[in-house]
Amino acid sequence: MKNLTLAKRLDFSSETEYFDYCINSWFNDNFSQCKELFASMTKNDRKGLIKYIKGCYDYTHEVETFYFNLL
């Protein structure tokens, strides 16, 4: 499912908010939730999340590695 559709289901207005939700789930040790959120995305949106994480210097390498390993 496209990220914007997924975002709206969670009352978010943008893809970026959905990506941040995925990242915050990781920081809160909700790894099963991370996997569910990631699995709900399209392949291109999954790649977009990883690219988003790489572009945000606030996030650690571990977040990127976790999601990359789910591909």
Predicted model as a PDB file, atoms N, CA, C, CB and O in Angstrom, pLDDT in the B-factor column:
MODEL        1                                                                  
ATOM      1  N   MET A   1       0.840  -1.169   0.000  1.00 70.00           N  
ATOM      2  CA  MET A   1       0.000   0.000   0.000  1.00 70.00           C  
ATOM      3  C   MET A   1       0.894   1.243   0.000  1.00 70.00           C  
ATOM      4  CB  MET A   1      -0.961  -0.008   1.218  1.00 70.00           C  
ATOM      5  O   MET A   1       1.960   1.246   0.615  1.00 70.00           O  
ATOM      6  N   LYS A   2       0.464   2.271  -0.674  1.00 73.00           N  
ATOM      7  CA  LYS A   2       1.254   3.501  -0.744  1.00 73.00           C  
ATOM      8  C   LYS A   2       1.346   4.163   0.631  1.00 73.00           C  
ATOM      9  CB  LYS A   2       0.641   4.479  -1.766  1.00 73.00           C  
ATOM     10  O   LYS A   2       0.421   4.081   1.438  1.00 73.00           O  
ATOM     11  N   ASN A   3       2.468   4.814   0.876  1.00 68.00           N  
ATOM     12  CA  ASN A   3       2.713   5.432   2.179  1.00 68.00           C  
ATOM     13  C   ASN A   3       1.690   6.486   2.553  1.00 68.00           C  
ATOM     14  CB  ASN A   3       4.071   6.043   2.198  1.00 68.00           C  
ATOM     15  O   ASN A   3       1.298   6.583   3.716  1.00 68.00           O  
ATOM     16  N   LEU A   4       1.253   7.274   1.587  1.00 68.00           N  
ATOM     17  CA  LEU A   4       0.299   8.323   1.914  1.00 68.00           C  
ATOM     18  C   LEU A   4      -1.013   7.711   2.411  1.00 68.00           C  
ATOM     19  CB  LEU A   4       0.046   9.222   0.689  1.00 68.00           C  
ATOM     20  O   LEU A   4      -1.632   8.245   3.331  1.00 68.00           O  
ATOM     21  N   THR A   5      -1.435   6.612   1.817  1.00 79.00           N  
ATOM     22  CA  THR A   5      -2.634   5.914   2.277  1.00 79.00           C  
ATOM     23  C   THR A   5      -2.418   5.374   3.682  1.00 79.00           C  
ATOM     24  CB  THR A   5      -3.004   4.771   1.313  1.00 79.00           C  
ATOM     25  O   THR A   5      -3.289   5.499   4.543  1.00 79.00           O  
ATOM     26  N   LEU A   6      -1.253   4.772   3.912  1.00 78.00           N  
ATOM     27  CA  LEU A   6      -0.929   4.255   5.248  1.00 78.00           C  
ATOM     28  C   LEU A   6      -0.881   5.394   6.266  1.00 78.00           C  
ATOM     29  CB  LEU A   6       0.423   3.499   5.227  1.00 78.00           C  
ATOM     30  O   LEU A   6      -1.372   5.257   7.386  1.00 78.00           O  
ATOM     31  N   ALA A   7      -0.289   6.509   5.869  1.00 73.00           N  
ATOM     32  CA  ALA A   7      -0.183   7.665   6.761  1.00 73.00           C  
ATOM     33  C   ALA A   7      -1.565   8.174   7.151  1.00 73.00           C  
ATOM     34  CB  ALA A   7       0.626   8.788   6.093  1.00 73.00           C  
ATOM     35  O   ALA A   7      -1.818   8.472   8.318  1.00 73.00           O  
ATOM     36  N   LYS A   8      -2.449   8.270   6.178  1.00 77.00           N  
ATOM     37  CA  LYS A   8      -3.795   8.784   6.470  1.00 77.00           C  
ATOM     38  C   LYS A   8      -4.560   7.853   7.405  1.00 77.00           C  
ATOM     39  CB  LYS A   8      -4.584   8.974   5.170  1.00 77.00           C  
ATOM     40  O   LYS A   8      -5.369   8.316   8.210  1.00 77.00           O  
ATOM     41  N   ARG A   9      -4.317   6.560   7.311  1.00 78.00           N  
ATOM     42  CA  ARG A   9      -4.965   5.617   8.231  1.00 78.00           C  
ATOM     43  C   ARG A   9      -4.554   5.858   9.677  1.00 78.00           C  
ATOM     44  CB  ARG A   9      -4.630   4.184   7.837  1.00 78.00           C  
ATOM     45  O   ARG A   9      -5.295   5.531  10.603  1.00 78.00           O  
ATOM     46  N   LEU A  10      -3.375   6.431   9.864  1.00 79.00           N  
ATOM     47  CA  LEU A  10      -2.873   6.732  11.216  1.00 79.00           C  
ATOM     48  C   LEU A  10      -3.059   8.206  11.572  1.00 79.00           C  
ATOM     49  CB  LEU A  10      -1.388   6.356  11.328  1.00 79.00           C  
ATOM     50  O   LEU A  10      -2.474   8.697  12.537  1.00 79.00           O  
ATOM     51  N   ASP A  11      -3.871   8.903  10.792  1.00 83.00           N  
ATOM     52  CA  ASP A  11      -4.153  10.333  10.979  1.00 83.00           C  
ATOM     53  C   ASP A  11      -2.932  11.218  10.768  1.00 83.00           C  
ATOM     54  CB  ASP A  11      -4.699  10.568  12.363  1.00 83.00           C  
ATOM     55  O   ASP A  11      -2.829  12.287  11.368  1.00 83.00           O  
ATOM     56  N   PHE A  12      -2.012  10.782   9.923  1.00 84.00           N  
ATOM     57  CA  PHE A  12      -0.887  11.610   9.515  1.00 84.00           C  
ATOM     58  C   PHE A  12      -1.247  12.247   8.178  1.00 84.00           C  
ATOM     59  CB  PHE A  12       0.439  10.774   9.414  1.00 84.00           C  
ATOM     60  O   PHE A  12      -2.075  11.729   7.430  1.00 84.00           O  
ATOM     61  N   SER A  13      -0.613  13.376   7.893  1.00 86.00           N  
ATOM     62  CA  SER A  13      -0.932  14.062   6.645  1.00 86.00           C  
ATOM     63  C   SER A  13       0.147  13.925   5.583  1.00 86.00           C  
ATOM     64  CB  SER A  13      -1.171  15.508   6.915  1.00 86.00           C  
ATOM     65  O   SER A  13      -0.024  14.393   4.458  1.00 86.00           O  
ATOM     66  N   SER A  14       1.256  13.285   5.934  1.00 87.00           N  
ATOM     67  CA  SER A  14       2.337  13.173   4.950  1.00 87.00           C  
ATOM     68  C   SER A  14       3.112  11.869   5.100  1.00 87.00           C  
ATOM     69  CB  SER A  14       3.291  14.355   5.080  1.00 87.00           C  
ATOM     70  O   SER A  14       3.059  11.198   6.131  1.00 87.00           O  
ATOM     71  N   GLU A  15       3.820  11.543   4.052  1.00 87.00           N  
ATOM     72  CA  GLU A  15       4.688  10.370   4.048  1.00 87.00           C  
ATOM     73  C   GLU A  15       5.797  10.523   5.081  1.00 87.00           C  
ATOM     74  CB  GLU A  15       5.287  10.145   2.653  1.00 87.00           C  
ATOM     75  O   GLU A  15       6.193   9.552   5.725  1.00 87.00           O  
ATOM     76  N   THR A  16       6.290  11.736   5.233  1.00 90.00           N  
ATOM     77  CA  THR A  16       7.363  11.998   6.186  1.00 90.00           C  
ATOM     78  C   THR A  16       6.931  11.662   7.607  1.00 90.00           C  
ATOM     79  CB  THR A  16       7.803  13.459   6.103  1.00 90.00           C  
ATOM     80  O   THR A  16       7.717  11.114   8.380  1.00 90.00           O  
ATOM     81  N   GLU A  17       5.700  11.981   7.956  1.00 92.00           N  
ATOM     82  CA  GLU A  17       5.202  11.644   9.289  1.00 92.00           C  
ATOM     83  C   GLU A  17       5.156  10.127   9.482  1.00 92.00           C  
ATOM     84  CB  GLU A  17       3.804  12.253   9.511  1.00 92.00           C  
ATOM     85  O   GLU A  17       5.453   9.622  10.565  1.00 92.00           O  
ATOM     86  N   TYR A  18       4.785   9.415   8.436  1.00 91.00           N  
ATOM     87  CA  TYR A  18       4.769   7.952   8.504  1.00 91.00           C  
ATOM     88  C   TYR A  18       6.182   7.416   8.704  1.00 91.00           C  
ATOM     89  CB  TYR A  18       4.144   7.352   7.225  1.00 91.00           C  
ATOM     90  O   TYR A  18       6.401   6.521   9.520  1.00 91.00           O  
ATOM     91  N   PHE A  19       7.146   7.966   7.954  1.00 93.00           N  
ATOM     92  CA  PHE A  19       8.539   7.557   8.109  1.00 93.00           C  
ATOM     93  C   PHE A  19       9.018   7.824   9.532  1.00 93.00           C  
ATOM     94  CB  PHE A  19       9.435   8.293   7.096  1.00 93.00           C  
ATOM     95  O   PHE A  19       9.672   6.978  10.141  1.00 93.00           O  
ATOM     96  N   ASP A  20       8.695   8.991  10.055  1.00 93.00           N  
ATOM     97  CA  ASP A  20       9.095   9.320  11.428  1.00 93.00           C  
ATOM     98  C   ASP A  20       8.463   8.360  12.437  1.00 93.00           C  
ATOM     99  CB  ASP A  20       8.702  10.765  11.766  1.00 93.00           C  
ATOM    100  O   ASP A  20       9.090   7.998  13.433  1.00 93.00           O  
ATOM    101  N   TYR A  21       7.234   7.954  12.179  1.00 94.00           N  
ATOM    102  CA  TYR A  21       6.552   6.993  13.041  1.00 94.00           C  
ATOM    103  C   TYR A  21       7.291   5.652  13.026  1.00 94.00           C  
ATOM    104  CB  TYR A  21       5.083   6.806  12.592  1.00 94.00           C  
ATOM    105  O   TYR A  21       7.458   5.018  14.068  1.00 94.00           O  
ATOM    106  N   CYS A  22       7.727   5.228  11.846  1.00 94.00           N  
ATOM    107  CA  CYS A  22       8.506   3.990  11.726  1.00 94.00           C  
ATOM    108  C   CYS A  22       9.798   4.084  12.531  1.00 94.00           C  
ATOM    109  CB  CYS A  22       8.825   3.693  10.248  1.00 94.00           C  
ATOM    110  O   CYS A  22      10.177   3.147  13.235  1.00 94.00           O  
ATOM    111  N   ILE A  23      10.456   5.209  12.418  1.00 93.00           N  
ATOM    112  CA  ILE A  23      11.727   5.417  13.114  1.00 93.00           C  
ATOM    113  C   ILE A  23      11.512   5.479  14.626  1.00 93.00           C  
ATOM    114  CB  ILE A  23      12.409   6.708  12.620  1.00 93.00           C  
ATOM    115  O   ILE A  23      12.271   4.882  15.389  1.00 93.00           O  
ATOM    116  N   ASN A  24      10.483   6.197  15.053  1.00 93.00           N  
ATOM    117  CA  ASN A  24      10.189   6.285  16.487  1.00 93.00           C  
ATOM    118  C   ASN A  24       9.804   4.936  17.060  1.00 93.00           C  
ATOM    119  CB  ASN A  24       9.072   7.288  16.741  1.00 93.00           C  
ATOM    120  O   ASN A  24      10.104   4.645  18.218  1.00 93.00           O  
ATOM    121  N   SER A  25       9.149   4.116  16.271  1.00 95.00           N  
ATOM    122  CA  SER A  25       8.823   2.756  16.721  1.00 95.00           C  
ATOM    123  C   SER A  25      10.100   1.990  17.023  1.00 95.00           C  
ATOM    124  CB  SER A  25       7.986   2.007  15.655  1.00 95.00           C  
ATOM    125  O   SER A  25      10.170   1.246  18.001  1.00 95.00           O  
ATOM    126  N   TRP A  26      11.106   2.172  16.181  1.00 95.00           N  
ATOM    127  CA  TRP A  26      12.399   1.507  16.411  1.00 95.00           C  
ATOM    128  C   TRP A  26      13.034   2.012  17.709  1.00 95.00           C  
ATOM    129  CB  TRP A  26      13.361   1.749  15.215  1.00 95.00           C  
ATOM    130  O   TRP A  26      13.501   1.217  18.525  1.00 95.00           O  
ATOM    131  N   PHE A  27      13.050   3.339  17.897  1.00 92.00           N  
ATOM    132  CA  PHE A  27      13.648   3.915  19.101  1.00 92.00           C  
ATOM    133  C   PHE A  27      12.922   3.478  20.368  1.00 92.00           C  
ATOM    134  CB  PHE A  27      13.649   5.429  19.008  1.00 92.00           C  
ATOM    135  O   PHE A  27      13.520   3.421  21.442  1.00 92.00           O  
ATOM    136  N   ASN A  28      11.631   3.170  20.242  1.00 95.00           N  
ATOM    137  CA  ASN A  28      10.848   2.727  21.395  1.00 95.00           C  
ATOM    138  C   ASN A  28      10.859   1.207  21.557  1.00 95.00           C  
ATOM    139  CB  ASN A  28       9.419   3.217  21.267  1.00 95.00           C  
ATOM    140  O   ASN A  28      10.084   0.652  22.336  1.00 95.00           O  
ATOM    141  N   ASP A  29      11.744   0.544  20.814  1.00 95.00           N  
ATOM    142  CA  ASP A  29      11.909  -0.917  20.886  1.00 95.00           C  
ATOM    143  C   ASP A  29      10.652  -1.689  20.491  1.00 95.00           C  
ATOM    144  CB  ASP A  29      12.314  -1.315  22.285  1.00 95.00           C  
ATOM    145  O   ASP A  29      10.437  -2.808  20.957  1.00 95.00           O  
ATOM    146  N   ASN A  30       9.830  -1.099  19.642  1.00 95.00           N  
ATOM    147  CA  ASN A  30       8.644  -1.773  19.121  1.00 95.00           C  
ATOM    148  C   ASN A  30       8.987  -2.432  17.790  1.00 95.00           C  
ATOM    149  CB  ASN A  30       7.461  -0.775  18.953  1.00 95.00           C  
ATOM    150  O   ASN A  30       8.470  -2.051  16.740  1.00 95.00           O  
ATOM    151  N   PHE A  31       9.859  -3.415  17.853  1.00 96.00           N  
ATOM    152  CA  PHE A  31      10.392  -4.009  16.626  1.00 96.00           C  
ATOM    153  C   PHE A  31       9.333  -4.772  15.831  1.00 96.00           C  
ATOM    154  CB  PHE A  31      11.538  -4.937  16.963  1.00 96.00           C  
ATOM    155  O   PHE A  31       9.377  -4.792  14.601  1.00 96.00           O  
ATOM    156  N   SER A  32       8.396  -5.391  16.517  1.00 96.00           N  
ATOM    157  CA  SER A  32       7.332  -6.087  15.781  1.00 96.00           C  
ATOM    158  C   SER A  32       6.463  -5.073  15.042  1.00 96.00           C  
ATOM    159  CB  SER A  32       6.463  -6.945  16.745  1.00 96.00           C  
ATOM    160  O   SER A  32       6.012  -5.334  13.927  1.00 96.00           O  
ATOM    161  N   GLN A  33       6.229  -3.929  15.657  1.00 95.00           N  
ATOM    162  CA  GLN A  33       5.478  -2.864  14.984  1.00 95.00           C  
ATOM    163  C   GLN A  33       6.267  -2.346  13.784  1.00 95.00           C  
ATOM    164  CB  GLN A  33       5.165  -1.704  15.968  1.00 95.00           C  
ATOM    165  O   GLN A  33       5.689  -2.091  12.727  1.00 95.00           O  
ATOM    166  N   CYS A  34       7.562  -2.191  13.937  1.00 95.00           N  
ATOM    167  CA  CYS A  34       8.421  -1.751  12.829  1.00 95.00           C  
ATOM    168  C   CYS A  34       8.253  -2.685  11.634  1.00 95.00           C  
ATOM    169  CB  CYS A  34       9.909  -1.704  13.270  1.00 95.00           C  
ATOM    170  O   CYS A  34       8.086  -2.244  10.497  1.00 95.00           O  
ATOM    171  N   LYS A  35       8.302  -3.966  11.916  1.00 96.00           N  
ATOM    172  CA  LYS A  35       8.190  -4.963  10.847  1.00 96.00           C  
ATOM    173  C   LYS A  35       6.831  -4.900  10.176  1.00 96.00           C  
ATOM    174  CB  LYS A  35       8.433  -6.366  11.397  1.00 96.00           C  
ATOM    175  O   LYS A  35       6.739  -5.028   8.955  1.00 96.00           O  
ATOM    176  N   GLU A  36       5.775  -4.706  10.952  1.00 94.00           N  
ATOM    177  CA  GLU A  36       4.428  -4.604  10.390  1.00 94.00           C  
ATOM    178  C   GLU A  36       4.287  -3.363   9.518  1.00 94.00           C  
ATOM    179  CB  GLU A  36       3.384  -4.579  11.508  1.00 94.00           C  
ATOM    180  O   GLU A  36       3.738  -3.431   8.418  1.00 94.00           O  
ATOM    181  N   LEU A  37       4.781  -2.234  10.008  1.00 93.00           N  
ATOM    182  CA  LEU A  37       4.711  -0.996   9.241  1.00 93.00           C  
ATOM    183  C   LEU A  37       5.486  -1.120   7.936  1.00 93.00           C  
ATOM    184  CB  LEU A  37       5.249   0.173  10.065  1.00 93.00           C  
ATOM    185  O   LEU A  37       5.019  -0.694   6.879  1.00 93.00           O  
ATOM    186  N   PHE A  38       6.657  -1.699   8.021  1.00 95.00           N  
ATOM    187  CA  PHE A  38       7.526  -1.865   6.857  1.00 95.00           C  
ATOM    188  C   PHE A  38       6.897  -2.825   5.848  1.00 95.00           C  
ATOM    189  CB  PHE A  38       8.914  -2.378   7.288  1.00 95.00           C  
ATOM    190  O   PHE A  38       6.942  -2.579   4.642  1.00 95.00           O  
ATOM    191  N   ALA A  39       6.318  -3.906   6.337  1.00 94.00           N  
ATOM    192  CA  ALA A  39       5.693  -4.896   5.460  1.00 94.00           C  
ATOM    193  C   ALA A  39       4.484  -4.313   4.729  1.00 94.00           C  
ATOM    194  CB  ALA A  39       5.274  -6.126   6.267  1.00 94.00           C  
ATOM    195  O   ALA A  39       4.142  -4.765   3.636  1.00 94.00           O  
ATOM    196  N   SER A  40       3.841  -3.319   5.324  1.00 92.00           N  
ATOM    197  CA  SER A  40       2.669  -2.700   4.710  1.00 92.00           C  
ATOM    198  C   SER A  40       3.020  -1.804   3.531  1.00 92.00           C  
ATOM    199  CB  SER A  40       1.918  -1.902   5.737  1.00 92.00           C  
ATOM    200  O   SER A  40       2.159  -1.490   2.709  1.00 92.00           O  
ATOM    201  N   MET A  41       4.273  -1.396   3.447  1.00 91.00           N  
ATOM    202  CA  MET A  41       4.711  -0.466   2.397  1.00 91.00           C  
ATOM    203  C   MET A  41       4.961  -1.183   1.075  1.00 91.00           C  
ATOM    204  CB  MET A  41       5.979   0.266   2.833  1.00 91.00           C  
ATOM    205  O   MET A  41       5.175  -2.394   1.029  1.00 91.00           O  
ATOM    206  N   THR A  42       4.927  -0.393   0.001  1.00 92.00           N  
ATOM    207  CA  THR A  42       5.350  -0.915  -1.293  1.00 92.00           C  
ATOM    208  C   THR A  42       6.868  -1.012  -1.298  1.00 92.00           C  
ATOM    209  CB  THR A  42       4.841  -0.014  -2.464  1.00 92.00           C  
ATOM    210  O   THR A  42       7.536  -0.424  -0.447  1.00 92.00           O  
ATOM    211  N   LYS A  43       7.403  -1.742  -2.241  1.00 92.00           N  
ATOM    212  CA  LYS A  43       8.866  -1.903  -2.330  1.00 92.00           C  
ATOM    213  C   LYS A  43       9.556  -0.549  -2.497  1.00 92.00           C  
ATOM    214  CB  LYS A  43       9.237  -2.833  -3.509  1.00 92.00           C  
ATOM    215  O   LYS A  43      10.572  -0.289  -1.853  1.00 92.00           O  
ATOM    216  N   ASN A  44       9.017   0.305  -3.348  1.00 92.00           N  
ATOM    217  CA  ASN A  44       9.625   1.625  -3.555  1.00 92.00           C  
ATOM    218  C   ASN A  44       9.551   2.490  -2.303  1.00 92.00           C  
ATOM    219  CB  ASN A  44       8.945   2.341  -4.712  1.00 92.00           C  
ATOM    220  O   ASN A  44      10.482   3.238  -2.007  1.00 92.00           O  
ATOM    221  N   ASP A  45       8.445   2.390  -1.568  1.00 92.00           N  
ATOM    222  CA  ASP A  45       8.319   3.163  -0.340  1.00 92.00           C  
ATOM    223  C   ASP A  45       9.275   2.652   0.736  1.00 92.00           C  
ATOM    224  CB  ASP A  45       6.880   3.113   0.169  1.00 92.00           C  
ATOM    225  O   ASP A  45       9.773   3.435   1.545  1.00 92.00           O  
ATOM    226  N   ARG A  46       9.531   1.362   0.750  1.00 94.00           N  
ATOM    227  CA  ARG A  46      10.522   0.815   1.687  1.00 94.00           C  
ATOM    228  C   ARG A  46      11.897   1.412   1.403  1.00 94.00           C  
ATOM    229  CB  ARG A  46      10.577  -0.733   1.590  1.00 94.00           C  
ATOM    230  O   ARG A  46      12.622   1.810   2.316  1.00 94.00           O  
ATOM    231  N   LYS A  47      12.233   1.463   0.140  1.00 93.00           N  
ATOM    232  CA  LYS A  47      13.511   2.076  -0.252  1.00 93.00           C  
ATOM    233  C   LYS A  47      13.517   3.551   0.113  1.00 93.00           C  
ATOM    234  CB  LYS A  47      13.766   1.900  -1.768  1.00 93.00           C  
ATOM    235  O   LYS A  47      14.549   4.096   0.506  1.00 93.00           O  
ATOM    236  N   GLY A  48      12.360   4.197  -0.017  1.00 93.00           N  
ATOM    237  CA  GLY A  48      12.248   5.608   0.351  1.00 93.00           C  
ATOM    238  C   GLY A  48      12.491   5.839   1.824  1.00 93.00           C  
ATOM    239  O   GLY A  48      13.108   6.831   2.211  1.00 93.00           O  
ATOM    240  N   LEU A  49      12.004   4.922   2.652  1.00 94.00           N  
ATOM    241  CA  LEU A  49      12.245   5.032   4.097  1.00 94.00           C  
ATOM    242  C   LEU A  49      13.736   4.953   4.391  1.00 94.00           C  
ATOM    243  CB  LEU A  49      11.490   3.924   4.867  1.00 94.00           C  
ATOM    244  O   LEU A  49      14.262   5.759   5.158  1.00 94.00           O  
ATOM    245  N   ILE A  50      14.407   4.003   3.795  1.00 93.00           N  
ATOM    246  CA  ILE A  50      15.850   3.853   4.036  1.00 93.00           C  
ATOM    247  C   ILE A  50      16.607   5.085   3.547  1.00 93.00           C  
ATOM    248  CB  ILE A  50      16.390   2.584   3.335  1.00 93.00           C  
ATOM    249  O   ILE A  50      17.535   5.552   4.207  1.00 93.00           O  
ATOM    250  N   LYS A  51      16.214   5.600   2.403  1.00 92.00           N  
ATOM    251  CA  LYS A  51      16.839   6.822   1.877  1.00 92.00           C  
ATOM    252  C   LYS A  51      16.575   7.999   2.818  1.00 92.00           C  
ATOM    253  CB  LYS A  51      16.305   7.141   0.452  1.00 92.00           C  
ATOM    254  O   LYS A  51      17.464   8.816   3.057  1.00 92.00           O  
ATOM    255  N   TYR A  52      15.370   8.084   3.344  1.00 93.00           N  
ATOM    256  CA  TYR A  52      15.009   9.136   4.297  1.00 93.00           C  
ATOM    257  C   TYR A  52      15.883   9.048   5.548  1.00 93.00           C  
ATOM    258  CB  TYR A  52      13.516   9.033   4.679  1.00 93.00           C  
ATOM    259  O   TYR A  52      16.390  10.061   6.030  1.00 93.00           O  
ATOM    260  N   ILE A  53      16.054   7.835   6.068  1.00 92.00           N  
ATOM    261  CA  ILE A  53      16.881   7.639   7.259  1.00 92.00           C  
ATOM    262  C   ILE A  53      18.322   8.063   6.985  1.00 92.00           C  
ATOM    263  CB  ILE A  53      16.835   6.167   7.714  1.00 92.00           C  
ATOM    264  O   ILE A  53      18.950   8.723   7.813  1.00 92.00           O  
ATOM    265  N   LYS A  54      18.845   7.677   5.813  1.00 88.00           N  
ATOM    266  CA  LYS A  54      20.218   8.053   5.456  1.00 88.00           C  
ATOM    267  C   LYS A  54      20.393   9.563   5.393  1.00 88.00           C  
ATOM    268  CB  LYS A  54      20.603   7.437   4.119  1.00 88.00           C  
ATOM    269  O   LYS A  54      21.455  10.081   5.738  1.00 88.00           O  
ATOM    270  N   GLY A  55      19.363  10.266   4.957  1.00 87.00           N  
ATOM    271  CA  GLY A  55      19.442  11.718   4.808  1.00 87.00           C  
ATOM    272  C   GLY A  55      19.239  12.493   6.088  1.00 87.00           C  
ATOM    273  O   GLY A  55      19.465  13.703   6.117  1.00 87.00           O  
ATOM    274  N   CYS A  56      18.815  11.825   7.154  1.00 81.00           N  
ATOM    275  CA  CYS A  56      18.570  12.480   8.436  1.00 81.00           C  
ATOM    276  C   CYS A  56      19.706  12.152   9.391  1.00 81.00           C  
ATOM    277  CB  CYS A  56      17.207  12.045   9.036  1.00 81.00           C  
ATOM    278  O   CYS A  56      19.859  11.011   9.827  1.00 81.00           O  
ATOM    279  N   TYR A  57      20.479  13.141   9.701  1.00 68.00           N  
ATOM    280  CA  TYR A  57      21.641  12.910  10.547  1.00 68.00           C  
ATOM    281  C   TYR A  57      21.276  12.708  12.014  1.00 68.00           C  
ATOM    282  CB  TYR A  57      22.596  14.060  10.421  1.00 68.00           C  
ATOM    283  O   TYR A  57      22.134  12.374  12.831  1.00 68.00           O  
ATOM    284  N   ASP A  58      19.999  12.911  12.346  1.00 71.00           N  
ATOM    285  CA  ASP A  58      19.558  12.719  13.723  1.00 71.00           C  
ATOM    286  C   ASP A  58      19.448  11.241  14.082  1.00 71.00           C  
ATOM    287  CB  ASP A  58      18.222  13.405  13.944  1.00 71.00           C  
ATOM    288  O   ASP A  58      19.395  10.889  15.260  1.00 71.00           O  
ATOM    289  N   TYR A  59      19.413  10.372  13.068  1.00 67.00           N  
ATOM    290  CA  TYR A  59      19.177   8.960  13.307  1.00 67.00           C  
ATOM    291  C   TYR A  59      20.474   8.171  13.224  1.00 67.00           C  
ATOM    292  CB  TYR A  59      18.165   8.416  12.312  1.00 67.00           C  
ATOM    293  O   TYR A  59      21.376   8.494  12.452  1.00 67.00           O  
ATOM    294  N   THR A  60      20.537   7.146  14.027  1.00 71.00           N  
ATOM    295  CA  THR A  60      21.743   6.342  14.089  1.00 71.00           C  
ATOM    296  C   THR A  60      21.789   5.336  12.942  1.00 71.00           C  
ATOM    297  CB  THR A  60      21.829   5.622  15.428  1.00 71.00           C  
ATOM    298  O   THR A  60      20.774   5.040  12.312  1.00 71.00           O  
ATOM    299  N   HIS A  61      22.959   4.832  12.694  1.00 82.00           N  
ATOM    300  CA  HIS A  61      23.176   3.833  11.653  1.00 82.00           C  
ATOM    301  C   HIS A  61      22.388   2.554  11.931  1.00 82.00           C  
ATOM    302  CB  HIS A  61      24.663   3.514  11.531  1.00 82.00           C  
ATOM    303  O   HIS A  61      22.008   1.840  11.003  1.00 82.00           O  
ATOM    304  N   GLU A  62      22.146   2.270  13.199  1.00 89.00           N  
ATOM    305  CA  GLU A  62      21.427   1.054  13.570  1.00 89.00           C  
ATOM    306  C   GLU A  62      19.999   1.039  13.033  1.00 89.00           C  
ATOM    307  CB  GLU A  62      21.406   0.907  15.077  1.00 89.00           C  
ATOM    308  O   GLU A  62      19.483  -0.017  12.668  1.00 89.00           O  
ATOM    309  N   VAL A  63      19.365   2.203  12.983  1.00 91.00           N  
ATOM    310  CA  VAL A  63      18.002   2.290  12.444  1.00 91.00           C  
ATOM    311  C   VAL A  63      18.016   1.906  10.972  1.00 91.00           C  
ATOM    312  CB  VAL A  63      17.416   3.719  12.629  1.00 91.00           C  
ATOM    313  O   VAL A  63      17.202   1.101  10.519  1.00 91.00           O  
ATOM    314  N   GLU A  64      18.940   2.486  10.242  1.00 89.00           N  
ATOM    315  CA  GLU A  64      19.074   2.191   8.810  1.00 89.00           C  
ATOM    316  C   GLU A  64      19.353   0.708   8.591  1.00 89.00           C  
ATOM    317  CB  GLU A  64      20.199   3.041   8.182  1.00 89.00           C  
ATOM    318  O   GLU A  64      18.731   0.084   7.731  1.00 89.00           O  
ATOM    319  N   THR A  65      20.264   0.147   9.346  1.00 91.00           N  
ATOM    320  CA  THR A  65      20.632  -1.259   9.216  1.00 91.00           C  
ATOM    321  C   THR A  65      19.439  -2.165   9.513  1.00 91.00           C  
ATOM    322  CB  THR A  65      21.797  -1.595  10.152  1.00 91.00           C  
ATOM    323  O   THR A  65      19.220  -3.149   8.807  1.00 91.00           O  
ATOM    324  N   PHE A  66      18.674  -1.844  10.544  1.00 94.00           N  
ATOM    325  CA  PHE A  66      17.511  -2.645  10.899  1.00 94.00           C  
ATOM    326  C   PHE A  66      16.536  -2.719   9.721  1.00 94.00           C  
ATOM    327  CB  PHE A  66      16.812  -2.059  12.143  1.00 94.00           C  
ATOM    328  O   PHE A  66      16.128  -3.805   9.310  1.00 94.00           O  
ATOM    329  N   TYR A  67      16.173  -1.568   9.192  1.00 94.00           N  
ATOM    330  CA  TYR A  67      15.210  -1.552   8.088  1.00 94.00           C  
ATOM    331  C   TYR A  67      15.808  -2.119   6.802  1.00 94.00           C  
ATOM    332  CB  TYR A  67      14.717  -0.130   7.844  1.00 94.00           C  
ATOM    333  O   TYR A  67      15.099  -2.775   6.038  1.00 94.00           O  
ATOM    334  N   PHE A  68      17.076  -1.886   6.550  1.00 92.00           N  
ATOM    335  CA  PHE A  68      17.718  -2.443   5.367  1.00 92.00           C  
ATOM    336  C   PHE A  68      17.675  -3.963   5.390  1.00 92.00           C  
ATOM    337  CB  PHE A  68      19.162  -1.958   5.265  1.00 92.00           C  
ATOM    338  O   PHE A  68      17.457  -4.600   4.359  1.00 92.00           O  
ATOM    339  N   ASN A  69      17.881  -4.535   6.556  1.00 93.00           N  
ATOM    340  CA  ASN A  69      17.859  -5.995   6.692  1.00 93.00           C  
ATOM    341  C   ASN A  69      16.463  -6.581   6.502  1.00 93.00           C  
ATOM    342  CB  ASN A  69      18.394  -6.395   8.052  1.00 93.00           C  
ATOM    343  O   ASN A  69      16.329  -7.788   6.303  1.00 93.00           O  
ATOM    344  N   LEU A  70      15.442  -5.767   6.557  1.00 93.00           N  
ATOM    345  CA  LEU A  70      14.069  -6.234   6.319  1.00 93.00           C  
ATOM    346  C   LEU A  70      13.721  -6.299   4.824  1.00 93.00           C  
ATOM    347  CB  LEU A  70      13.079  -5.316   7.035  1.00 93.00           C  
ATOM    348  O   LEU A  70      12.719  -6.898   4.433  1.00 93.00           O  
ATOM    349  N   LEU A  71      14.566  -5.671   4.004  1.00 87.00           N  
ATOM    350  CA  LEU A  71      14.277  -5.685   2.553  1.00 87.00           C  
ATOM    351  C   LEU A  71      14.265  -7.072   1.992  1.00 87.00           C  
ATOM    352  CB  LEU A  71      15.287  -4.857   1.799  1.00 87.00           C  
ATOM    353  O   LEU A  71      14.039  -7.252   0.795  1.00 87.00           O  
TER     354      LEU A  71                                                      
ENDMDL                                                                          
END                                                                             
